[in-house]
Amino acid sequence: MKKIDRLILKSFLGPLLLTFAIAVFVLLMQFVWKYIDDLVGKGLEFGVIAELLMYASATFVPMALPIAVLFASIMTMGNFGEKYELVAMKAGGISVSRIMLPMAVVAVLLMGIAFYFANNVLPVAMYQYRTTLYDIQRKKPAVSIRPSEYYDEIDGYVIRVNKKDPDGRTMRDIIIYDHTEGINRTNIIVADHGFMQSTPDDHYLLFTLYDGYSYSEPTDGENYDKRPLTSIGFDEQVMTFDISSFAFEKSDAQLFSNHYQMLNVAQLDSTVGSLEKSLNERYEEFGSTLVDKMHVYNVAKEYKGDSAVYINVAQRVADTNAEYRRKVWSQARAGAFNALSDVQMYRQIVSSDKEYINRHYIELMRKFTLSVACLLLFFIGAPFGSIVRKGGLGMPLVASVVFFVLYYVIGMIYEKSVRESAVGPIGMWIATFVFIPIGALLTWQATTDSSLFDLSMWKKWLKIKDKVKDEEKTDGQSDDSLV
């Protein structure tokens, strides 16, 4: 490897790694902000939260990698141009394409790594991420009984505590409403003070109550209002509450295993083939059912002796009395409405099945498009940076955001179109097809030193144009004065 190659790679890899880390961090913060309500207040262990964030970060890699390549390529070539290193390299006989070669090799390697990651690592990471997030969302909030509030998260009980000591466990003026026996009996426990603690396995919550009373009153049956209220005093009483549902538990390993985001290319291809076969069978089933329901016989066959006579059905109905005709038309109208209802139901079922198949196609194509985007956006960023010759964080950041947002918006528009069957699976490649000519044009402009995108040339051209206009205006005024 030559010294110039080491210089270029050193200038390229630093911004690449930094931008990649920043992009993943920003996407991760967006994820945390979206699911903050599911994470806070449930007493989750740090290891569970760290595991979720790790898997979520892995799912952002396919999106963060292309924008990192785009930003790093613009910044590297822009720095070379701004510091006149690019001019020095050209003066030394090194072409722009040769300068871009080491970075292009890295971009090709990243494209292969991105595809391997999307095909082998991402399905596993997505599965773990979805499962962990689902388990966290299922978990109830941690037991938190606040003073002067009614707490009803424990099934069958409502607890109110008037005051809690600083230790967080000693409570004063306690009222517990016990609804475990249903609406047929009212049970209320009142205590002067008590102590709260959980068992070592966190499956049960123990309330040790002191100096209180237990009230019980029936609320069903005949003359329930004349039955006596039972009151039992106690010096100490221990109540046990089942809080096993508050614990964090892992779901079944097969819960999301067949989801399209958890499949690799081979599995997606096999699943799509199976789903399309099922859809074709459903088409045939629906078609035969509708033909039987909607078939209209214009000619009926009757037998007179041994010979068959064909009679026009409409003429035969017209020859009958009015009451029979009304009955026939009523039955025909009901059959038509039933057939229409079946058609609408079949259309909804088929539309749902097609959308489900399209989601598999989208996920299949995405594994290729996001990896190709690493190379595609490099051939946009590198020549663009060499043309504008602006380094630092300003111009590269703005340009990379504009290019990536444009690429992402086009991709999202056509992804929705593919999902709704407006276009075929090829629609996932529209953003790539749009950016290929842009990349080719920028690369051609950069390698041929064209002044089409050179701002200084445009400024000079505008100044010359304004100067010519001013001279023509001055000449015109001189001519008028002579006249």
Residue pairs with C-beta under 8 A, 6 or more apart in sequence:
4 89
4 94
4 99
5 101
5 102
8 76
8 99
8 102
8 103
9 102
9 103
9 106
11 76
11 79
11 80
12 72
12 73
12 76
12 102
12 103
12 106
13 72
13 106
15 71
15 72
15 75
15 76
16 68
16 69
16 72
16 106
17 68
19 67
19 68
19 71
19 72
20 64
20 65
20 68
23 60
23 63
23 64
23 67
23 68
24 57
24 60
24 61
24 64
27 60
27 63
27 64
28 53
28 56
28 57
28 60
31 56
31 60
32 39
32 53
35 133
38 133
38 136
38 137
39 49
39 52
39 136
41 141
41 142
41 144
42 136
42 139
42 140
42 141
42 142
42 248
43 141
43 142
43 246
44 136
44 139
44 248
45 248
48 132
48 136
48 248
51 128
51 132
52 129
52 132
52 133
52 136
55 125
55 126
55 128
55 129
55 132
56 129
56 133
58 121
58 122
58 125
58 129
59 122
59 125
59 126
59 129
61 114
61 117
61 122
62 114
62 117
62 118
62 122
62 366
62 370
62 371
63 370
65 110
65 114
65 370
65 374
66 114
66 370
66 373
66 374
66 376
66 377
66 404
66 407
67 377
67 400
67 404
69 107
69 110
69 374
69 377
69 378
69 381
70 377
70 378
70 380
70 381
70 400
70 403
70 404
71 381
71 396
71 397
71 400
72 381
73 103
73 107
73 377
73 378
73 381
73 382
73 385
74 381
74 382
74 384
74 385
74 395
74 396
74 399
74 400
75 385
75 391
75 392
75 393
75 396
76 103
76 382
76 385
77 86
77 99
77 100
77 381
77 382
77 383
77 384
77 385
77 386
78 385
78 386
78 388
78 389
78 390
78 391
78 392
78 395
78 396
79 85
79 385
79 391
79 392
80 86
80 89
80 99
80 385
80 386
80 391
81 87
81 385
81 386
81 388
81 389
81 390
81 391
82 389
82 390
82 391
82 392
83 391
86 96
86 99
86 386
86 389
89 99
90 96
95 447
96 383
96 386
96 446
96 447
96 449
97 447
99 386
100 382
100 383
103 378
103 382
104 375
104 378
104 379
104 382
107 374
107 375
107 378
108 375
110 374
110 375
111 371
111 372
111 374
111 375
112 371
114 370
114 371
114 374
115 367
115 368
115 371
118 366
118 367
118 370
118 371
119 264
119 265
119 367
120 264
122 367
123 261
123 262
123 263
123 264
124 262
126 261
126 262
127 256
127 257
127 259
127 262
130 256
130 259
130 261
130 262
131 250
131 251
131 255
131 256
134 251
134 255
134 256
135 248
135 249
135 250
135 251
136 248
138 251
139 246
139 247
139 248
139 249
140 153
140 245
140 246
141 153
141 246
142 246
143 153
143 154
143 198
143 205
143 243
143 246
144 151
145 151
145 159
145 161
145 164
145 171
145 196
146 161
146 164
147 161
147 162
147 163
147 164
148 160
148 161
148 162
149 160
150 158
150 159
150 160
151 158
151 159
151 160
151 161
152 158
152 159
153 246
154 205
154 241
154 242
154 243
155 242
155 245
156 178
156 179
156 180
157 176
157 177
157 178
157 179
157 180
157 241
158 176
158 177
158 179
159 174
159 175
159 176
159 177
160 174
160 175
160 176
161 171
161 172
161 173
161 174
162 172
162 173
162 174
163 171
163 172
163 173
164 170
164 171
164 172
165 171
165 172
169 195
169 196
169 197
170 193
170 194
170 195
170 196
171 193
171 194
171 195
171 196
172 192
172 193
173 192
173 193
174 189
174 190
174 191
174 192
174 193
174 194
174 207
174 209
174 212
175 188
175 189
175 190
176 188
176 189
176 190
176 191
176 207
176 239
177 187
177 188
178 187
178 188
178 189
179 187
180 187
181 187
183 219
183 220
184 218
184 219
184 220
185 216
185 217
185 218
185 219
185 220
186 215
186 216
186 217
186 218
186 219
187 214
187 215
187 216
188 214
188 215
188 216
189 209
189 212
189 213
189 214
189 215
189 237
189 239
190 212
190 213
190 214
190 215
191 209
191 210
191 211
191 212
191 237
192 210
192 211
192 212
193 209
193 210
193 211
194 207
194 208
194 209
194 210
195 207
195 208
196 205
196 206
196 207
196 208
197 205
197 206
197 208
198 204
198 205
198 206
198 243
199 205
199 206
202 243
202 246
202 247
203 242
203 243
203 244
203 247
204 240
204 241
204 242
204 243
204 244
205 240
205 241
205 243
206 238
206 239
206 240
206 241
207 238
207 239
207 240
207 241
208 236
208 237
208 238
209 234
209 236
209 237
209 238
209 239
210 235
210 236
211 235
212 233
212 234
212 237
213 231
213 232
213 233
213 234
214 231
214 232
214 233
214 234
214 237
215 229
215 230
215 231
216 229
216 230
216 231
216 232
217 227
217 229
217 230
218 224
218 227
256 262
258 271
260 268
260 271
260 359
260 360
260 363
261 363
263 271
263 360
263 363
265 364
265 367
268 360
268 363
268 364
269 364
271 360
272 357
272 360
272 361
272 364
275 353
275 356
275 357
275 360
276 357
278 353
279 350
279 353
279 354
279 357
282 349
282 350
282 353
283 350
286 346
286 350
289 342
290 339
290 342
290 343
290 346
293 335
293 338
293 339
293 342
294 336
294 339
297 313
298 312
298 313
298 314
299 310
299 311
299 312
299 313
300 310
300 311
300 312
300 313
300 316
301 308
301 309
301 310
301 311
302 308
302 309
302 310
302 311
303 309
317 324
317 325
317 328
318 325
320 328
351 421
354 421
355 419
355 420
355 421
358 418
358 419
358 420
358 421
358 425
359 419
361 418
361 425
361 428
362 415
362 418
362 419
362 425
362 428
364 425
365 425
365 428
365 429
366 428
369 411
369 428
369 429
369 431
369 432
372 432
373 407
373 432
376 432
376 435
376 436
376 439
377 403
377 404
377 407
377 435
379 439
379 440
379 442
379 443
380 403
380 435
380 438
380 439
380 442
381 399
381 400
381 403
382 443
382 446
383 439
383 442
383 443
383 445
383 446
383 447
384 399
384 403
384 442
384 446
385 391
385 396
386 446
387 442
387 445
387 446
387 453
387 454
388 395
388 399
388 453
388 455
390 396
407 431
407 435
408 431
410 430
410 431
410 434
411 428
411 430
411 431
414 423
414 427
414 428
414 430
414 431
415 427
415 428
417 423
417 427
418 424
418 425
418 427
418 428
423 430
442 453
444 450
445 452
445 453
451 457
